[in-house]
Amino acid sequence: MHHAIIERILRDELKASARISDTALARELAVSRTPIREALLRLEREGFLMADVGRGFFVKPLSQAEVRDVYPVLWTLEVLALRTAAPLTDARRAALAEINAQLEGEDDPERRIDLDARWHRTLLETCGNEYLLGTIDAMKRVIRRYEYAYMLNAGFIPVSTRTHEQIVAHVVAGEIDDAVPLLESNWRFSMESLLGWLRDDGE
Protein backbone atom coordinates (compact mmCIF):
# COMPACT_ATOMS: atom_id res chain seq x y z
CA MET A 1 0.00 0.00 0.00
CA HIS A 2 2.81 2.35 0.94
CA HIS A 3 4.51 2.07 -2.46
CA ALA A 4 1.27 2.23 -4.38
CA ILE A 5 0.27 5.51 -2.75
CA ILE A 6 3.76 6.99 -3.16
CA GLU A 7 3.68 6.22 -6.87
CA ARG A 8 0.33 7.99 -7.24
CA ILE A 9 1.70 11.05 -5.44
CA LEU A 10 4.96 11.22 -7.37
CA ARG A 11 3.27 10.63 -10.72
CA ASP A 12 0.90 13.46 -9.90
CA GLU A 13 -2.14 11.19 -9.87
CA LEU A 14 -2.75 12.50 -6.35
CA LYS A 15 -2.30 16.24 -6.79
CA ALA A 16 -0.45 18.55 -4.42
CA SER A 17 -2.77 19.82 -1.65
CA ALA A 18 -5.45 17.32 -2.69
CA ARG A 19 -7.35 15.54 0.06
CA ILE A 20 -6.80 11.79 0.12
CA SER A 21 -9.84 9.59 0.66
CA ASP A 22 -8.89 6.37 2.40
CA THR A 23 -12.23 4.91 1.33
CA ALA A 24 -11.60 5.69 -2.35
CA LEU A 25 -8.04 4.35 -2.18
CA ALA A 26 -9.21 1.16 -0.50
CA ARG A 27 -11.74 0.66 -3.28
CA GLU A 28 -9.17 1.37 -6.03
CA LEU A 29 -6.57 -0.94 -4.53
CA ALA A 30 -9.09 -3.61 -3.54
CA VAL A 31 -8.08 -3.73 0.11
CA SER A 32 -9.64 -2.81 3.44
CA ARG A 33 -9.28 0.67 4.94
CA THR A 34 -6.96 -0.55 7.73
CA PRO A 35 -3.78 -1.03 5.63
CA ILE A 36 -4.59 2.21 3.79
CA ARG A 37 -4.79 4.12 7.08
CA GLU A 38 -1.50 2.57 8.23
CA ALA A 39 0.17 3.57 4.96
CA LEU A 40 -1.18 7.13 5.20
CA LEU A 41 0.13 7.51 8.75
CA ARG A 42 3.56 6.27 7.63
CA LEU A 43 3.55 8.70 4.70
CA GLU A 44 2.73 11.55 7.06
CA ARG A 45 5.77 10.63 9.17
CA GLU A 46 7.91 10.51 6.02
CA GLY A 47 6.76 13.97 4.91
CA PHE A 48 4.68 13.02 1.87
CA LEU A 49 1.39 14.00 3.50
CA MET A 50 -0.08 16.54 5.89
CA ALA A 51 -2.78 15.63 8.41
CA ASP A 52 -5.59 17.98 9.39
CA VAL A 53 -7.63 16.88 12.39
CA GLY A 54 -11.19 16.30 11.31
CA ARG A 55 -10.41 16.68 7.61
CA GLY A 56 -7.97 13.85 6.92
CA PHE A 57 -4.78 13.63 4.89
CA PHE A 58 -3.54 15.96 2.16
CA VAL A 59 -0.67 15.68 -0.32
CA LYS A 60 2.15 17.97 0.78
CA PRO A 61 3.41 20.13 -2.11
CA LEU A 62 7.09 20.05 -3.07
CA SER A 63 8.77 23.34 -2.30
CA GLN A 64 12.09 24.94 -3.21
CA ALA A 65 11.87 26.91 0.04
CA GLU A 66 11.63 23.71 2.09
CA VAL A 67 14.67 22.25 0.30
CA ARG A 68 16.67 25.43 1.00
CA ASP A 69 15.60 25.36 4.64
CA VAL A 70 16.14 21.68 5.37
CA TYR A 71 19.37 20.72 3.63
CA PRO A 72 21.68 23.24 5.36
CA VAL A 73 20.23 22.22 8.73
CA LEU A 74 20.81 18.58 7.87
CA TRP A 75 24.44 18.95 6.89
CA THR A 76 25.12 21.18 9.91
CA LEU A 77 23.72 18.51 12.23
CA GLU A 78 25.71 15.79 10.49
CA VAL A 79 28.91 17.81 10.86
CA LEU A 80 28.22 18.14 14.59
CA ALA A 81 27.68 14.38 14.83
CA LEU A 82 30.85 13.71 12.85
CA ARG A 83 32.94 15.96 15.11
CA THR A 84 31.70 14.14 18.22
CA ALA A 85 31.71 10.57 16.87
CA ALA A 86 34.14 7.96 18.17
CA PRO A 87 37.04 6.94 15.92
CA LEU A 88 36.15 4.45 13.20
CA THR A 89 36.77 0.83 14.09
CA ASP A 90 37.87 -1.66 11.46
CA ALA A 91 34.39 -3.21 11.56
CA ARG A 92 32.60 0.10 10.91
CA ARG A 93 35.08 1.02 8.21
CA ALA A 94 34.40 -2.31 6.49
CA ALA A 95 30.65 -1.76 6.85
CA LEU A 96 30.92 1.68 5.24
CA ALA A 97 32.88 0.24 2.33
CA GLU A 98 30.31 -2.51 1.81
CA ILE A 99 27.36 -0.10 1.88
CA ASN A 100 29.16 2.22 -0.54
CA ALA A 101 29.82 -0.65 -2.94
CA GLN A 102 26.15 -1.64 -2.86
CA LEU A 103 25.13 1.97 -3.44
CA GLU A 104 27.36 2.29 -6.49
CA GLY A 105 25.69 -0.67 -8.18
CA GLU A 106 22.09 -0.05 -7.14
CA ASP A 107 19.42 0.99 -9.67
CA ASP A 108 16.28 1.00 -7.52
CA PRO A 109 15.47 4.56 -6.35
CA GLU A 110 14.15 3.65 -2.91
CA ARG A 111 17.00 1.22 -2.29
CA ARG A 112 19.54 3.92 -3.24
CA ILE A 113 17.99 6.35 -0.77
CA ASP A 114 18.01 3.69 1.95
CA LEU A 115 21.63 2.74 1.30
CA ASP A 116 22.81 6.35 1.33
CA ALA A 117 20.95 6.94 4.61
CA ARG A 118 22.49 3.80 6.09
CA TRP A 119 25.98 4.91 5.05
CA HIS A 120 25.58 8.26 6.80
CA ARG A 121 24.03 6.65 9.88
CA THR A 122 26.92 4.16 10.13
CA LEU A 123 29.45 6.98 9.84
CA LEU A 124 27.80 8.99 12.62
CA GLU A 125 26.20 6.42 14.94
CA THR A 126 28.91 6.59 17.62
CA CYS A 127 28.47 10.32 18.30
CA GLY A 128 26.75 9.30 21.54
CA ASN A 129 23.90 11.79 21.20
CA GLU A 130 20.68 9.93 20.42
CA TYR A 131 18.71 13.18 20.35
CA LEU A 132 21.02 14.51 17.64
CA LEU A 133 20.77 11.28 15.65
CA GLY A 134 17.00 11.28 16.03
CA THR A 135 16.80 14.85 14.75
CA ILE A 136 18.94 13.93 11.75
CA ASP A 137 16.64 11.00 11.01
CA ALA A 138 13.63 13.31 11.20
CA MET A 139 15.20 15.73 8.73
CA LYS A 140 15.90 12.85 6.36
CA ARG A 141 12.25 11.87 6.42
CA VAL A 142 11.49 15.37 5.14
CA ILE A 143 13.93 15.17 2.22
CA ARG A 144 13.11 11.56 1.31
CA ARG A 145 10.07 12.51 -0.76
CA TYR A 146 12.12 15.06 -2.70
CA GLU A 147 14.86 12.59 -3.52
CA TYR A 148 12.36 9.88 -4.41
CA ALA A 149 10.37 12.24 -6.66
CA TYR A 150 13.55 13.41 -8.38
CA MET A 151 14.76 9.87 -9.03
CA LEU A 152 11.43 8.70 -10.43
CA ASN A 153 10.81 11.76 -12.60
CA ALA A 154 14.23 13.14 -13.54
CA GLY A 155 16.68 10.30 -12.98
CA PHE A 156 19.16 9.59 -10.21
CA ILE A 157 20.55 12.21 -7.91
CA PRO A 158 24.21 11.40 -8.40
CA VAL A 159 25.57 10.16 -5.07
CA SER A 160 29.32 10.50 -5.02
CA THR A 161 30.60 7.22 -3.67
CA ARG A 162 34.07 8.62 -4.27
CA THR A 163 33.30 11.47 -1.87
CA HIS A 164 32.13 8.89 0.66
CA GLU A 165 35.49 7.13 0.33
CA GLN A 166 37.37 10.41 0.81
CA ILE A 167 35.36 11.26 3.92
CA VAL A 168 36.19 7.90 5.46
CA ALA A 169 39.87 8.25 4.59
CA HIS A 170 40.08 11.64 6.33
CA VAL A 171 38.18 10.37 9.38
CA VAL A 172 40.49 7.36 9.70
CA ALA A 173 43.49 9.69 9.49
CA GLY A 174 42.01 11.91 12.21
CA GLU A 175 41.59 14.77 9.70
CA ILE A 176 38.08 15.79 10.68
CA ASP A 177 38.56 19.36 9.46
CA ASP A 178 39.21 17.94 5.99
CA ALA A 179 36.27 15.54 6.16
CA VAL A 180 33.77 18.27 7.14
CA PRO A 181 33.71 20.23 3.84
CA LEU A 182 33.35 16.98 1.91
CA LEU A 183 30.37 15.97 4.02
CA GLU A 184 28.81 19.39 3.47
CA SER A 185 29.44 19.29 -0.29
CA ASN A 186 27.91 15.80 -0.48
CA TRP A 187 24.60 17.23 0.76
CA ARG A 188 24.96 20.55 -1.06
CA PHE A 189 25.23 18.78 -4.41
CA SER A 190 21.98 16.91 -3.74
CA MET A 191 20.30 20.16 -2.73
CA GLU A 192 21.39 21.97 -5.90
CA SER A 193 20.28 19.04 -8.07
CA LEU A 194 16.83 19.13 -6.47
CA LEU A 195 16.50 22.90 -6.75
CA GLY A 196 17.42 22.78 -10.43
CA TRP A 197 14.82 20.09 -11.06
CA LEU A 198 12.13 21.95 -9.12
CA ARG A 199 12.84 25.14 -11.10
CA ASP A 200 12.61 23.25 -14.38
CA ASP A 201 9.43 21.56 -13.19
CA GLY A 202 7.86 24.96 -12.60
CA GLU A 203 7.64 24.94 -8.81
Secondary structure, 3 states (H helix, E strand, C coil): CHHHHHHHHHCCCCCCCCEECHHHHHHHHCCCHHHHHHHHHHHHHCCCEEEECCCEEEECCCCHHHHHHHHHHHHHHHHHHHHHCCCCCHHHHHHHHHHHHHHHCCCCHHHHHHHHHHHHHHHHHHHCCHHHHHHHHHHHHHHHHHHHHHHHHHCCCCCCHHHHHHHHHHHHCCCHHHHHHHHHHHHHHHHHHHHHHHHHCCC
